[in-house]
Amino acid sequence: MFEESDERASDREILSVSVANGIYPASESDRETNPGASLANYKIVHFGDVVYNSMRMWQGAVDASRYDGIVSPAYVVARPNSEVYARFFARLLRQPMLLKQYQQVSQGNSKDTQVLKFDDFASIGISMPASENEQRRIGGFFDRLDSLITLHQRKRLSIRQRSPVWS
């Protein structure tokens, strides 16, 4: 379903991958980005690529990119084939049963040193809808649900900020 991409570039926007926020431009982060001396080994990410942090995959540091850019060489860029809807897989790949499997097939002595290589990732079997159309419908449903949850969280926060404090 995926092929590992190893395209390299240094002249694009740096992207980050986190458990909480998925893939986003590093410039939007509160954390300082320090790519080191050179970006020459950074991997190219295209819109729709599935990217995961090979050292944090067991925590769910994976997403389908909504951006074009570059990521650290420590990340894995998996390019979906034509029959795969990446947004669906971004959801599926964070399921608890799969997180446990990543931990089992990752290499390393402790959680802080475990690395999930692409070949081990690609060997994990999953159940999925065969139709890309059905994958799109399911992925779209969850994207809309996330947007709705975010909207309600903002609304609740706004109401709390306006409420008077009673002594």
C-alpha positions as CSV (number, residue, x, y, z in Angstrom):
1,M,0.0,0.0,0.0
2,F,3.0,2.3,0.6
3,E,6.5,2.8,-0.7
4,E,9.2,4.4,1.3
5,S,10.3,7.7,-0.2
6,D,13.9,8.8,0.2
7,E,13.8,12.0,-1.9
8,R,16.1,14.7,-0.4
9,A,16.1,18.5,-0.6
10,S,17.0,21.5,1.6
11,D,15.1,24.3,0.0
12,R,11.6,23.7,1.3
13,E,9.6,24.5,4.4
14,I,10.5,22.3,7.4
15,L,7.6,20.2,8.8
16,S,7.2,18.6,12.2
17,V,5.4,15.5,13.2
18,S,3.9,15.2,16.7
19,V,1.5,12.9,18.5
20,A,-0.8,15.8,19.4
21,N,-0.8,17.9,16.2
22,G,0.1,15.5,13.4
23,I,2.1,17.2,10.6
24,Y,2.5,21.0,10.7
25,P,4.9,23.6,9.5
26,A,7.7,23.9,12.1
27,S,7.4,27.7,11.9
28,E,4.0,27.4,13.6
29,S,5.5,25.7,16.6
30,D,6.2,27.3,19.9
31,R,9.4,25.2,20.1
32,E,12.6,26.5,18.5
33,T,13.5,24.5,15.4
34,N,17.2,23.7,15.2
35,P,17.9,21.6,12.1
36,G,21.6,21.6,12.7
37,A,24.3,22.5,10.3
38,S,22.7,21.3,7.1
39,L,19.3,20.5,5.7
40,A,20.8,18.5,2.8
41,N,19.7,15.2,4.2
42,Y,16.1,16.3,4.9
43,K,13.4,14.2,3.2
44,I,10.9,15.6,0.8
45,V,7.2,15.4,1.8
46,H,4.4,15.8,-0.7
47,F,0.8,16.5,0.1
48,G,-0.8,13.1,0.9
49,D,2.4,11.4,2.0
50,V,2.1,9.5,5.3
51,V,5.0,10.5,7.6
52,Y,5.9,9.0,10.9
53,N,8.5,9.7,13.6
54,S,10.4,6.4,13.6
55,M,11.3,6.8,17.3
56,R,7.8,7.8,18.4
57,M,5.5,5.7,16.2
58,W,4.5,3.6,19.1
59,Q,3.0,6.8,20.6
60,G,1.1,7.6,17.4
61,A,3.4,10.2,15.9
62,V,2.0,9.7,12.4
63,D,-0.1,11.7,10.0
64,A,-1.0,12.2,6.3
65,S,0.6,15.5,5.2
66,R,-1.5,18.4,4.2
67,Y,1.7,20.3,3.2
68,D,4.6,20.1,0.9
69,G,7.9,20.4,2.7
70,I,10.8,18.5,4.2
71,V,11.2,16.5,7.4
72,S,14.2,15.3,9.5
73,P,16.0,12.2,8.2
74,A,14.8,10.5,11.4
75,Y,11.3,10.5,10.0
76,V,9.9,7.9,7.6
77,V,8.1,9.2,4.5
78,A,5.6,6.6,3.1
79,R,4.1,7.4,-0.3
80,P,0.7,5.8,-0.8
81,N,-0.1,4.0,-4.0
82,S,-3.1,5.1,-6.1
83,E,-5.6,2.9,-4.2
84,V,-5.0,4.4,-0.8
85,Y,-6.6,7.5,0.7
86,A,-3.9,8.8,3.1
87,R,-6.3,10.7,5.4
88,F,-8.1,7.4,6.2
89,F,-4.8,5.8,7.0
90,A,-3.7,8.7,9.2
91,R,-6.6,7.7,11.5
92,L,-6.2,4.0,11.2
93,L,-2.5,4.0,12.0
94,R,-3.1,5.7,15.4
95,Q,-5.4,2.9,16.7
96,P,-4.3,1.4,20.0
97,M,-4.1,-2.1,18.6
98,L,-1.6,-0.9,16.0
99,L,0.4,1.2,18.4
100,K,1.0,-2.0,20.4
101,Q,2.1,-3.8,17.2
102,Y,4.6,-1.0,16.4
103,Q,6.1,-1.4,19.8
104,Q,6.4,-5.1,19.3
105,V,8.2,-4.9,16.0
106,S,10.3,-1.8,16.8
107,Q,14.0,-2.3,17.3
108,G,15.8,-1.0,20.5
109,N,16.3,-1.8,24.1
110,S,13.9,0.6,25.7
111,K,10.9,2.8,24.8
112,D,13.3,5.8,24.4
113,T,15.5,4.0,21.9
114,Q,12.9,2.0,19.9
115,V,12.9,2.6,16.1
116,L,10.3,1.4,13.7
117,K,11.9,0.8,10.3
118,F,9.8,1.0,7.2
119,D,10.2,-2.7,6.3
120,D,8.8,-3.6,9.8
121,F,6.0,-1.0,9.4
122,A,5.1,-2.4,6.0
123,S,5.0,-6.0,7.3
124,I,2.1,-5.2,9.8
125,G,-1.2,-6.6,8.5
126,I,-4.4,-4.5,8.8
127,S,-8.1,-4.7,7.8
128,M,-9.4,-1.9,5.7
129,P,-12.1,-1.0,3.2
130,A,-11.0,-2.1,-0.2
131,S,-12.7,0.9,-1.9
132,E,-10.8,4.2,-2.0
133,N,-14.2,5.9,-2.1
134,E,-15.2,4.2,1.2
135,Q,-11.8,5.2,2.7
136,R,-12.5,8.8,1.7
137,R,-15.9,8.8,3.3
138,I,-14.6,7.4,6.5
139,G,-11.6,9.7,6.6
140,G,-13.8,12.7,5.8
141,F,-16.2,11.8,8.6
142,F,-13.4,11.8,11.1
143,D,-12.0,15.0,9.8
144,R,-15.4,16.7,10.2
145,L,-15.8,15.2,13.6
146,D,-12.4,16.6,14.7
147,S,-13.4,20.0,13.4
148,L,-16.6,19.9,15.3
149,I,-14.9,18.9,18.5
150,T,-12.3,21.7,18.1
151,L,-15.1,24.2,17.5
152,H,-17.0,23.2,20.6
153,Q,-13.8,23.3,22.7
154,R,-13.1,26.8,21.5
155,K,-16.7,27.8,22.2
156,R,-16.5,26.4,25.8
157,L,-13.2,28.2,26.4
158,S,-14.7,31.4,25.2
159,I,-17.7,31.1,27.5
160,R,-15.5,30.4,30.5
161,Q,-13.4,33.5,29.8
162,R,-16.5,35.7,29.7
163,S,-18.2,34.2,32.8
164,P,-17.9,36.4,35.9
165,V,-16.1,35.0,38.9
166,W,-18.4,34.8,41.9
167,S,-16.8,35.2,45.4
